[in-house]
Amino acid sequence: MSAATTTVDGPPVTERSPLLGWLAVVTVMMGIFSIVTTEILPIGLLTSIGSSFTISDGTAGLMMTTPGYLAAVSAPTLTVATARLDRRVMLCAFMALLAAANLLAAAAPAFWVMLLSRVLVGITIGGFWSIAAGLADRLVPPGSVTRATAVIFSSVPLGSVLGVPAGTLVGDLAGWRVSFVVMGVLTSAVLAATLAFVPSLPAERATRLNVLRGMFRGTNTRVGLLLTFLIVMAHFGAYTYVTPFLEQVTHVSSSMITVFLLTYGAAGIAGNFVGGSLVGRFPRATFGIAAGMIACATLLLPVLGRWDAGALALLVLWGIGYGTIPVCSQTWFAKSAPHAPEAASVLFTASFQATLSTGALVGGITVDNFSPSTVMVLGGIAAVLMTFTVWLHFAKRVPWPETA
């Protein structure tokens, strides 16, 4: 045992029923699904919420910026501060906080109250995700860990394919506030399932600040941070404002926007599973190809996205590419720090969320001062830079620490 970790023995996985183990995995997956859906739900409702509070699309984009920055801070802070607490207790606490955030958003009388609810969302993201991302090996037997990890991470594209389009549809039919009420109810159900199915999970490793600082010494970790920054900036800088683009450039009706987002999300699920099957063997190539697909989609949207068929085809390409990104980024950090899995999850969460917020902020400034098409082009440029960076790293053939 290293000086940076402390082990606390809990009940072996094999003592629990396999069915209970998989119910716990699905519960964790639904927890992340609730978080992802709540975080990106404003993308589909951006113009509706903006009109309700009489604010611009760029200002409404602060709903995406706020939780990401809070998550980037809360991920390392909460993980270190609660290092010795039972992880099940923490999961329950974060689900309760997310339910409260959704209900507060639904009742928000002013935009500043909406932003306050998004602060609570950010705290939840940073804490829950950092813990949940590495739990598969504690819930199921060793032979099922890979499948369980894939199930947990499938919640990311599922949030796009089911959560955002469904929330947009509910918003169109009953108003955007009802969408947040539905999310509050769903999150409360996940809290109940966590209490019922997730076992006690005593802290196995007490993640300390020196562990997090030590990760920055690795070349692969630093490259992973750069790659995550570029591709998440590219994606969320553009995708946060895809609804204004479809409305103003493609001239899609509000009802058809739901169909377009649903198609994008379905492509994202395909990308998640294809990428998940390849990234373990070809992490650099998979990451680079996914970025190249996002670059092509965003750069071509201002040209081909003026027609429904062109926009839809490019959204499919975009969805497949982005569906691969979260598992690629998480795998990259995990390979860079195999000795500290929870610390790797913290670094992944913090870097991902901070960049998500920065992308949404830059995109908001751009869309208010220029146009949705300009946002797409800037996102494409960032994705091209990321692809070029992967190529340089691949050409140098820098080994992973465990194979060096």
C-alpha positions in Angstrom: 0.0 0.0 0.0 1.3 3.4 -0.9 1.5 6.2 1.6 -1.1 8.1 -0.4 -3.9 5.6 0.0 -5.7 4.0 2.8 -7.6 0.8 2.4 -10.8 0.0 4.3 -12.1 -3.5 3.8 -15.8 -4.0 3.0 -17.9 -7.0 2.2 -16.6 -8.9 -0.9 -18.6 -8.5 -4.1 -19.0 -12.3 -4.3 -21.1 -12.3 -1.1 -23.9 -10.4 -2.8 -26.4 -11.7 -5.3 -25.4 -11.0 -8.9 -28.9 -9.6 -9.5 -28.4 -7.1 -6.6 -25.0 -6.2 -8.1 -26.5 -5.4 -11.5 -29.4 -3.5 -9.9 -26.8 -1.4 -8.2 -25.0 -0.8 -11.5 -28.2 0.2 -13.2 -29.0 2.5 -10.3 -25.6 4.3 -10.6 -26.1 4.5 -14.3 -29.5 6.2 -13.7 -27.9 8.5 -11.3 -25.4 9.7 -13.9 -28.3 9.8 -16.5 -30.2 12.1 -14.2 -27.2 14.3 -13.8 -26.3 14.5 -17.5 -29.9 15.2 -18.5 -30.3 17.9 -15.9 -27.0 19.5 -16.9 -27.6 19.7 -20.6 -31.4 20.0 -20.5 -31.2 23.8 -21.1 -29.7 23.1 -24.6 -33.1 22.0 -25.9 -35.0 24.6 -23.9 -32.6 27.5 -24.4 -34.8 29.8 -26.4 -37.9 29.0 -24.4 -36.2 29.8 -21.1 -34.5 32.9 -22.6 -37.9 34.2 -23.8 -39.5 33.6 -20.4 -36.9 35.7 -18.6 -36.4 38.2 -21.5 -32.7 37.5 -21.9 -30.5 36.7 -25.0 -29.5 33.2 -26.1 -25.9 34.0 -25.0 -27.1 35.0 -21.5 -29.3 31.9 -21.3 -26.2 29.9 -22.0 -24.9 30.8 -18.5 -27.2 27.9 -17.4 -24.6 25.6 -19.0 -21.6 27.6 -17.8 -22.5 27.8 -14.1 -22.7 24.1 -13.2 -19.6 23.2 -15.1 -17.3 25.6 -13.3 -18.8 24.5 -9.9 -18.3 20.9 -10.8 -14.6 21.5 -11.7 -14.1 23.0 -8.2 -16.3 20.5 -6.3 -14.8 17.4 -7.9 -11.4 17.6 -6.1 -12.7 19.5 -3.1 -15.5 17.1 -2.2 -13.6 14.0 -3.0 -10.7 15.0 -0.7 -13.1 16.3 2.1 -15.2 13.2 2.1 -12.5 10.7 1.4 -13.3 8.5 4.4 -17.1 8.6 4.2 -19.1 5.7 2.9 -19.6 6.3 -0.8 -23.2 5.1 -0.7 -24.1 7.9 1.8 -22.5 10.4 -0.5 -24.4 9.1 -3.6 -27.6 9.5 -1.7 -26.8 13.0 -0.5 -25.9 14.1 -4.1 -29.2 12.7 -5.5 -31.2 14.6 -2.9 -29.3 17.8 -3.8 -30.0 17.2 -7.5 -33.8 16.7 -6.8 -33.9 20.0 -4.9 -32.0 21.8 -7.7 -34.5 20.6 -10.4 -37.5 21.6 -8.3 -35.9 25.0 -7.6 -35.4 25.5 -11.3 -39.0 24.7 -12.0 -40.2 27.3 -9.5 -37.6 30.0 -10.4 -39.3 33.4 -10.4 -36.2 35.1 -11.9 -33.1 34.1 -13.8 -30.8 34.5 -10.9 -32.8 31.8 -9.0 -32.4 29.6 -12.0 -28.6 30.2 -11.9 -28.7 29.3 -8.2 -30.3 26.0 -9.0 -27.5 25.4 -11.5 -24.9 26.0 -8.8 -26.5 23.0 -6.9 -26.3 21.0 -10.1 -22.6 21.8 -10.4 -21.9 20.6 -6.9 -23.7 17.4 -7.6 -21.9 16.7 -10.8 -18.5 17.1 -9.2 -19.2 14.9 -6.2 -21.4 12.2 -7.7 -19.5 11.6 -11.0 -16.1 11.5 -9.3 -17.3 8.7 -7.0 -19.6 6.8 -9.4 -17.2 6.6 -12.4 -15.0 4.0 -10.7 -17.5 1.9 -8.8 -18.1 -1.0 -11.3 -15.4 -3.2 -9.7 -17.1 -2.9 -6.3 -20.5 -3.8 -7.4 -20.1 -6.9 -9.7 -17.6 -9.8 -9.9 -14.3 -9.2 -11.7 -15.5 -10.9 -14.9 -18.3 -8.5 -15.3 -16.5 -5.2 -14.6 -16.0 -4.3 -18.2 -19.6 -4.7 -19.1 -20.7 -2.9 -15.9 -18.4 0.0 -16.7 -19.9 0.2 -20.3 -23.4 0.2 -18.7 -22.5 3.0 -16.3 -21.0 5.2 -19.1 -23.9 4.5 -21.5 -25.8 7.0 -19.3 -23.9 9.9 -21.0 -25.2 9.4 -24.5 -28.6 8.2 -23.1 -28.9 11.6 -21.5 -28.7 13.0 -25.0 -30.9 10.4 -26.8 -33.6 10.2 -24.2 -33.2 13.0 -21.7 -32.8 16.1 -23.7 -35.2 15.3 -26.6 -37.8 14.1 -24.0 -37.3 17.2 -21.9 -37.6 19.4 -25.0 -40.8 17.6 -26.0 -42.3 18.1 -22.6 -41.3 21.7 -22.7 -43.0 22.2 -26.0 -46.2 20.5 -24.8 -46.5 21.7 -21.2 -43.8 24.4 -20.7 -40.1 24.3 -19.8 -40.9 24.4 -16.0 -42.6 21.0 -16.3 -39.5 19.5 -17.8 -37.6 20.3 -14.6 -40.4 19.0 -12.4 -40.2 15.7 -14.3 -36.5 15.6 -13.7 -37.0 16.3 -10.0 -39.4 13.3 -9.7 -37.0 11.0 -11.6 -34.1 12.0 -9.4 -36.1 11.3 -6.3 -36.8 7.8 -7.7 -33.1 7.3 -8.3 -32.5 8.3 -4.7 -35.0 5.6 -3.5 -33.3 3.0 -5.7 -29.9 4.0 -4.3 -31.1 3.4 -0.8 -32.6 0.0 -1.9 -30.0 -1.5 -4.1 -26.6 0.1 -3.6 -24.6 -1.6 -0.8 -22.5 0.0 1.9 -19.3 1.2 0.1 -16.6 2.1 2.7 -13.9 4.3 1.3 -11.1 2.1 -0.1 -8.6 4.8 -1.0 -8.5 8.2 0.7 -7.7 10.4 -2.2 -5.4 13.2 -1.1 -4.3 16.4 -2.7 -0.7 15.1 -3.2 -2.1 12.3 -5.3 -3.9 14.8 -7.5 -0.8 17.0 -7.8 1.3 14.0 -8.6 -0.8 13.1 -11.6 0.3 16.3 -13.4 3.9 15.0 -13.6 2.9 12.4 -16.2 3.2 13.3 -19.9 0.1 11.3 -20.8 -1.9 13.1 -18.1 -0.9 16.5 -19.4 -1.7 15.5 -22.9 -5.0 14.2 -21.8 -5.8 17.5 -20.2 -5.0 19.3 -23.5 -7.0 16.9 -25.6 -10.0 17.1 -23.3 -9.8 20.9 -23.3 -9.8 21.1 -27.1 -12.5 18.6 -27.9 -14.9 19.5 -25.1 -14.5 23.2 -25.9 -15.2 22.4 -29.6 -18.3 20.3 -28.7 -20.0 22.4 -26.1 -19.0 25.7 -27.6 -21.1 24.7 -30.6 -23.7 22.1 -29.4 -25.0 24.4 -26.6 -26.3 26.7 -29.4 -27.5 24.0 -31.8 -31.1 24.9 -31.2 -30.7 28.5 -32.3 -28.7 27.3 -35.3 -31.5 24.9 -36.3 -34.1 27.6 -35.8 -32.3 30.5 -37.5 -30.2 28.7 -40.2 -32.0 25.4 -41.0 -35.4 27.0 -40.2 -36.6 23.8 -38.4 -39.9 24.0 -36.5 -39.8 23.5 -32.8 -41.5 20.1 -33.0 -38.9 18.9 -35.5 -36.0 20.1 -33.4 -36.9 17.3 -30.9 -36.6 14.8 -33.8 -33.3 16.2 -34.8 -31.9 16.0 -31.2 -33.3 12.5 -30.9 -31.5 11.4 -34.0 -28.3 13.0 -32.7 -28.7 11.2 -29.4 -29.3 7.8 -31.1 -26.1 8.3 -33.1 -24.4 9.1 -29.8 -25.3 5.8 -28.2 -23.9 4.0 -31.3 -20.7 6.0 -30.9 -20.5 5.2 -27.2 -20.5 1.4 -27.7 -18.3 1.4 -30.8 -15.8 3.7 -29.1 -16.0 1.7 -25.9 -15.1 -1.5 -27.8 -12.1 0.2 -29.5 -10.6 2.7 -27.0 -9.0 0.0 -24.8 -6.9 -1.2 -27.7 -6.5 2.0 -29.7 -6.9 5.0 -27.4 -5.1 7.5 -29.5 -6.6 6.5 -32.8 -10.2 6.3 -31.4 -9.9 9.7 -29.7 -8.5 11.3 -32.9 -11.1 9.8 -35.3 -13.9 11.0 -33.0 -12.5 14.5 -32.9 -12.2 14.4 -36.7 -15.9 13.5 -37.1 -16.9 16.5 -34.8 -14.6 18.8 -36.8 -16.2 17.7 -40.1 -19.8 18.1 -38.8 -19.3 21.5 -37.3 -17.3 23.0 -40.1 -19.8 21.8 -42.7 -23.0 22.7 -40.9 -22.9 26.4 -41.9 -22.8 25.2 -45.6 -24.9 22.0 -45.7 -26.9 22.7 -42.6 -29.1 25.1 -44.5 -31.2 22.1 -45.6 -32.9 19.6 -43.3 -31.3 16.6 -44.9 -27.8 18.1 -44.6 -28.2 19.2 -41.1 -29.6 15.8 -40.0 -26.8 13.9 -41.7 -24.2 16.1 -40.0 -25.9 15.7 -36.6 -25.6 11.9 -37.0 -21.9 12.2 -37.8 -21.5 14.6 -34.8 -23.4 12.3 -32.5 -21.3 9.3 -33.3 -18.1 11.3 -32.8 -19.1 12.9 -29.5 -20.6 9.6 -28.2 -17.1 8.3 -28.2 -15.5 11.2 -26.4 -16.4 10.7 -22.7 -15.2 7.1 -22.6 -12.1 8.1 -24.6 -11.2 10.8 -22.1 -11.9 8.8 -19.0 -9.9 5.8 -20.4 -7.0 8.1 -21.2 -6.8 9.4 -17.7 -7.3 5.9 -16.2 -4.4 4.5 -18.3 -2.3 7.5 -17.3 -2.9 6.7 -13.5 -3.7 3.0 -13.0 -2.6 3.3 -9.4 -5.2 5.9 -8.5 -8.5 5.3 -10.2 -10.6 7.7 -8.1 -8.0 10.4 -8.6 -8.2 9.8 -12.3 -12.0 10.1 -12.2 -11.6 13.4 -10.3 -9.2 14.8 -12.9 -11.5 13.7 -15.7 -14.5 15.3 -14.1 -12.8 18.5 -13.2 -11.2 19.1 -16.6 -14.3 18.0 -18.6 -16.7 20.3 -16.6 -14.4 23.3 -16.6 -13.9 23.1 -20.3 -17.7 22.5 -20.9 -18.4 25.8 -19.1 -15.7 27.7 -20.9 -17.0 26.4 -24.3 -20.6 27.4 -23.4 -19.4 30.8 -22.3 -17.3 31.5 -25.4 -20.1 30.2 -27.6 -22.6 32.5 -25.9 -20.4 35.5 -26.5 -20.0 34.5 -30.1 -23.6 33.8 -30.8 -24.7 37.2 -29.3 -22.1 39.2 -31.2 -21.9 37.2 -34.5 -24.1 34.2 -35.4 -24.8 30.5 -34.7 -22.9 29.6 -37.9 -19.8 31.4 -36.5 -20.1 29.3 -33.3 -20.0 26.1 -35.4 -16.9 27.2 -37.4 -15.0 28.0 -34.2 -16.0 24.7 -32.7 -14.7 23.0 -35.8 -11.4 24.8 -35.6 -10.9 23.6 -32.0 -11.7 20.0 -33.0 -9.1 20.2 -35.9 -6.5 21.3 -33.4 -7.4 18.4 -31.1 -7.1 15.9 -34.0 -3.7 17.4 -34.9 -2.5 17.1 -31.3 -3.5 13.4 -31.1 -1.6 12.8 -34.4 1.6 14.4 -32.9 1.3 12.4 -29.7 0.8 9.2 -31.8 3.8 10.0 -34.0 6.0 10.3 -30.9 4.7 7.0 -29.6 4.8 8.1 -26.0 4.2 4.9 -23.9 1.6 4.6 -21.1 3.2 4.6 -17.6 2.3 0.9 -17.0 4.0 -0.2 -20.2 6.9 2.1 -20.2 
